Amino acid sequence: TDRYEILQNDTLLNSSEALFKDKGMSVFKRKEIVTHGGARMRALYDFTNIGAKVDGQDLTFRLSVQNSFDGSLRASFQVGMVRLICTNGLAAPVNTLNLTRKHTSSLDVDFVGRALDSAVQSFHNAIPAFQRMSEMPVTMKDGSRILFNLADRKVMSERHAEAIEGIWKSPTFKEDSKRNLWN
């Protein structure tokens, strides 16, 4: 609409990082991904001092911050997790907690602060669900069935399901050799 204003990526990232530091979250690694000719930006923040263990595996808190200049993405935070043995990102089972704000040239620091608090809480809230998943045995056949049911429901692509099935059948890491719903 005519009320749309561009939010500069550096404004979003600098304000977010200042807030991280204000909340004692100053230990992080940032990776930026810019696509669509510069129209879209995602920054992945891995907070190595915020973590948990699931089935003996270390997880850290990941926050994805995104923005766009073409109106295709709202400025938002998305909660995730990183499994330290292989640095794979995991989506938290909270619909990735899209905390969004319409584009304006200024950033509401209170909104971002509330979003950040909710994101960290969502990370901690997801851990018990993952722990319960690690306690549910799954056969080789059922594991493959689960993957392709997810592909049928368009949760993931069939190509992605096939790639995961290959790891399920021949794990790369010993941590993946257990046959449970978590793996």
Phi, psi and chi 1 to 4 in degrees:
 res  aa     phi    psi   chi1   chi2   chi3   chi4
   1 THR       -  178.9   68.3      -      -      -
   2 ASP   -73.8   -7.2   56.9   -8.2      -      -
   3 ARG   -87.4   -6.8  -65.8 -176.1  -54.5  170.3
   4 TYR   -65.6  132.2  178.5   88.0      -      -
   5 GLU  -130.1  146.0  -63.7  176.8   33.7      -
   6 ILE   -76.2  130.4  -69.4  177.5      -      -
   7 LEU  -101.1  114.8  173.4   60.0      -      -
   8 GLN   -67.0  140.7  -65.0  -64.5  -34.7      -
   9 ASN   -57.6  -44.0  -66.9  -27.2      -      -
  10 ASP   -65.5  -31.5   64.3  -18.5      -      -
  11 THR   -64.6  -46.3  -59.8      -      -      -
  12 LEU   -63.0  -47.8  176.3   61.6      -      -
  13 LEU   -69.4  -44.3  -61.9 -179.2      -      -
  14 ASN   -63.9  -41.7  -69.3  -21.6      -      -
  15 SER   -66.1  -40.8  -63.7      -      -      -
  16 SER   -63.4  -45.4  -63.1      -      -      -
  17 GLU   -67.5  -34.9  -70.7  176.4   14.3      -
  18 ALA   -64.0  -40.1      -      -      -      -
  19 LEU   -66.6  -42.1 -176.2   64.6      -      -
  20 PHE   -54.0  -47.4  -60.0  159.5      -      -
  21 LYS   -65.1  -40.2  -71.0  176.6 -177.3  164.2
  22 ASP   -60.7  -30.5  -72.6  -13.7      -      -
  23 LYS   -95.2   10.8  -68.3 -170.7  173.3  -80.6
  24 GLY    76.6   22.0      -      -      -      -
  25 MET  -110.3   50.4  -61.4  170.5   59.8      -
  26 SER   -86.9   -5.3   57.2      -      -      -
  27 VAL   -97.2  102.1  179.8      -      -      -
  28 PHE  -152.5  160.4   59.7   80.1      -      -
  29 LYS  -115.7  137.8  -65.7  178.2 -174.4  175.3
  30 ARG  -119.7  135.3  179.9  177.3   92.7 -175.0
  31 LYS  -129.0  125.9  176.6 -177.8  177.4 -176.8
  32 GLU  -103.0  141.0  -66.6  175.6   42.9      -
  33 ILE  -129.2  119.1  -56.2  160.1      -      -
  34 VAL  -115.4  128.6  178.9      -      -      -
  35 THR  -132.3  177.6   60.6      -      -      -
  36 HIS    54.1   49.3  -65.4   80.3      -      -
  37 GLY    62.3   29.4      -      -      -      -
  38 GLY    92.3   -1.3      -      -      -      -
  39 ALA   -75.4  -26.4      -      -      -      -
  40 ARG  -125.2  142.8  -62.3  179.4 -170.0  170.2
  41 MET  -136.9  137.6 -178.2  -81.9  -53.6      -
  42 ARG  -130.2  136.1  -76.6 -171.7  176.6   81.4
  43 ALA  -120.3  127.4      -      -      -      -
  44 LEU  -101.1  123.3  -57.8  176.3      -      -
  45 TYR  -111.5  120.4  -70.8   91.5      -      -
  46 ASP  -106.3  118.8  -66.9  -24.1      -      -
  47 PHE   -99.3   98.6  -65.5   86.9      -      -
  48 THR   -71.6  -13.1   55.2      -      -      -
  49 ASN   -98.1    4.9   61.6  -21.8      -      -
  50 ILE  -119.4  111.1  -59.4  173.8      -      -
  51 GLY  -156.2 -178.9      -      -      -      -
  52 ALA  -159.8  170.5      -      -      -      -
  53 LYS  -117.6  138.1  -81.8 -168.5 -177.6  -73.8
  54 VAL  -131.8  122.9  171.9      -      -      -
  55 ASP    52.4   38.4 -159.3   25.0      -      -
  56 GLY    79.6    2.2      -      -      -      -
  57 GLN  -103.4  135.4  -61.6  174.3   36.5      -
  58 ASP   -80.5  130.9  -69.3  -41.0      -      -
  59 LEU  -120.6  143.4  -59.2  174.8      -      -
  60 THR  -120.5  159.4   60.9      -      -      -
  61 PHE   -76.1  131.6  173.9   64.6      -      -
  62 ARG  -122.1  136.1  170.9  175.5  -81.7  177.0
  63 LEU  -123.1  127.0 -171.4   66.2      -      -
  64 SER  -103.6  126.4  173.3      -      -      -
  65 VAL  -112.2  128.7  178.6      -      -      -
  66 GLN  -130.0  159.3   67.8  179.6   22.0      -
  67 ASN  -160.7  159.7 -170.6   33.5      -      -
  68 SER  -146.0  158.5   72.9      -      -      -
  69 PHE  -104.0   -5.2  -67.7  136.4      -      -
  70 ASP  -108.6    7.9   63.0   -0.1      -      -
  71 GLY    80.6    2.7      -      -      -      -
  72 SER   -79.4  -25.2   60.9      -      -      -
  73 LEU  -129.2  140.7  -58.5  172.6      -      -
  74 ARG   -84.5  156.7  -71.2 -177.8  168.9 -155.3
  75 ALA   -66.1  125.3      -      -      -      -
  76 SER  -155.8  163.0   69.7      -      -      -
  77 PHE  -110.8  142.7  -73.8  172.6      -      -
  78 GLN  -132.5  132.8  -64.4  175.5  -35.5      -
  79 VAL   -81.7  140.4  177.0      -      -      -
  80 GLY  -151.2 -179.3      -      -      -      -
  81 MET  -138.9  153.9  -60.1  179.1 -179.4      -
  82 VAL  -123.8  127.2  176.4      -      -      -
  83 ARG   -86.0  117.9 -169.8  172.3   74.6  151.1
  84 LEU   -65.8  -26.8  -67.5 -178.4      -      -
  85 ILE   -67.7  -25.4   64.0  162.6      -      -
  86 CYS  -136.8    3.6   60.1      -      -      -
  87 THR    56.2   24.9   67.0      -      -      -
  88 ASN   -74.4  136.1  -76.8  -16.1      -      -
  89 GLY   -81.8  142.1      -      -      -      -
  90 LEU  -119.8  136.4  -56.3  171.4      -      -
  91 ALA   -83.3  131.7      -      -      -      -
  92 ALA   -70.5  147.8      -      -      -      -
  93 PRO   -80.2   50.7   31.6  -35.5      -      -
  94 VAL  -131.3   34.1  -71.4      -      -      -
  95 ASN    55.7   34.9 -160.2   19.1      -      -
  96 THR    50.0   18.7   61.3      -      -      -
  97 LEU    40.3   63.9 -165.6   79.7      -      -
  98 ASN   -67.5  107.7  -80.0  -41.6      -      -
  99 LEU  -105.8  103.8  -59.5  165.0      -      -
 100 THR  -116.9  161.9   61.3      -      -      -
 101 ARG  -145.4  138.4 -173.6   58.1  119.0 -164.0
 102 LYS   -64.6  152.9  -70.4 -175.8  178.6 -179.3
 103 HIS   -69.3  124.9  -81.2 -113.4      -      -
 104 THR  -139.2  163.6   63.2      -      -      -
 105 SER   -74.7  -14.4   56.3      -      -      -
 106 SER  -111.0  159.5   63.4      -      -      -
 107 LEU  -116.1  127.7 -166.4   61.5      -      -
 108 ASP   -80.1  101.9  179.5   -7.0      -      -
 109 VAL   -63.1  -35.4  176.3      -      -      -
 110 ASP   -62.6  -42.0  -71.5  -23.7      -      -
 111 PHE   -61.1  -46.9  166.1   77.7      -      -
 112 VAL   -64.0  -39.2  176.1      -      -      -
 113 GLY   -62.4  -44.0      -      -      -      -
 114 ARG   -65.3  -39.8  -72.0 -171.6  -52.2  -85.8
 115 ALA   -62.7  -42.8      -      -      -      -
 116 LEU   -65.0  -44.7 -178.1   58.4      -      -
 117 ASP   -59.0  -43.2  -68.9  -18.1      -      -
 118 SER   -64.9  -38.2  -66.6      -      -      -
 119 ALA   -64.2  -46.5      -      -      -      -
 120 VAL   -63.8  -41.8  172.4      -      -      -
 121 GLN   -63.0  -39.5 -171.2   59.8   48.4      -
 122 SER   -62.8  -38.4  -66.7      -      -      -
 123 PHE   -57.6  -51.8  170.0   83.4      -      -
 124 HIS   -65.5  -35.2  -68.6  -61.6      -      -
 125 ASN   -68.3  -26.6  -70.3  -14.3      -      -
 126 ALA   -76.8  -24.3      -      -      -      -
 127 ILE   -58.5  -47.0  -61.0  -57.8      -      -
 128 PRO   -60.3  -35.9  -24.7   34.2      -      -
 129 ALA   -65.1  -42.4      -      -      -      -
 130 PHE   -65.0  -38.0  -75.5  147.6      -      -
 131 GLN   -63.0  -42.9 -169.1   59.1   45.7      -
 132 ARG   -62.9  -37.2  -74.2 -170.6  -59.6  -82.7
 133 MET   -61.9  -36.9  -69.3  169.1   69.9      -
 134 SER   -68.8  -16.5   75.7      -      -      -
 135 GLU   -95.8    1.1  -63.6  164.3    0.3      -
 136 MET  -103.9  108.5  -63.0  177.7   69.7      -
 137 PRO   -66.9  146.5   13.5  -16.8      -      -
 138 VAL  -137.3  131.7  175.2      -      -      -
 139 THR   -74.9  165.1   66.8      -      -      -
 140 MET   -57.0  -46.7  -71.6  -69.0  -75.1      -
 141 LYS   -63.7  -44.6 -174.7  176.2  179.1 -179.0
 142 ASP   -65.4  -35.3  -74.4  -18.4      -      -
 143 GLY   -60.0  -44.8      -      -      -      -
 144 SER   -64.9  -40.9  -67.4      -      -      -
 145 ARG   -61.3  -43.4 -175.2  177.2  -63.3  125.4
 146 ILE   -59.4  -47.2  -70.7  167.2      -      -
 147 LEU   -58.9  -46.6  -73.0  169.1      -      -
 148 PHE   -76.6  -23.9  -71.4   99.9      -      -
 149 ASN   -66.8  -38.2  -78.0  -21.6      -      -
 150 LEU   -64.0  -38.8  -69.8  169.6      -      -
 151 ALA   -66.8  -42.2      -      -      -      -
 152 ASP   -60.3  -34.5  -71.7  -15.9      -      -
 153 ARG   -88.0    5.6  -69.7 -175.8  173.6   91.8
 154 LYS    65.8   23.9  -52.3  -66.2 -175.1 -147.2
 155 VAL   -73.3  -32.7  173.7      -      -      -
 156 MET  -145.1  163.3   69.9  173.7   66.5      -
 157 SER   -76.9  158.2   69.9      -      -      -
 158 GLU   -63.0  -37.3 -171.9  170.0  -30.4      -
 159 ARG   -61.5  -41.3 -174.8  172.1  146.8 -127.9
 160 HIS   -66.3  -42.8 -163.1  172.4      -      -
 161 ALA   -59.6  -42.2      -      -      -      -
 162 GLU   -63.5  -40.8  -71.2  169.5   -4.0      -
 163 ALA   -65.1  -42.4      -      -      -      -
 164 ILE   -67.4  -38.2  -65.2  170.7      -      -
 165 GLU   -60.1  -38.1 -177.0 -174.1   38.8      -
 166 GLY   -59.9  -41.0      -      -      -      -
 167 ILE   -70.7  -37.9  -64.3  168.9      -      -
 168 TRP   -59.7  -42.1  176.2 -110.0      -      -
 169 LYS   -76.5  -34.3  -70.5 -179.3  175.9  178.8
 170 SER  -135.9   82.7  -62.1      -      -      -
 171 PRO   -59.2  139.9  -18.5   28.0      -      -
 172 THR   -80.5  -34.3  -51.0      -      -      -
 173 PHE  -115.9  144.1  -60.0   99.5      -      -
 174 LYS   -60.5  -28.5   67.9  177.2  174.0  129.8
 175 GLU   -62.8  -21.9  -70.1   84.2   -6.2      -
 176 ASP   -90.6   -0.7  -67.3  -29.0      -      -
 177 SER   -80.9  -17.1   61.3      -      -      -
 178 LYS   -68.6  143.3  -66.8 -179.2 -178.1  175.3
 179 ARG  -101.4   86.4  -63.8  -66.8  160.6 -126.7
 180 ASN  -142.2  170.5   59.0   43.8      -      -
 181 LEU   -64.9  -30.9 -165.9   55.3      -      -
 182 TRP   -60.9  -47.4  164.0 -112.7      -      -
 183 ASN   -74.8      -  -77.3  -34.0      -      -
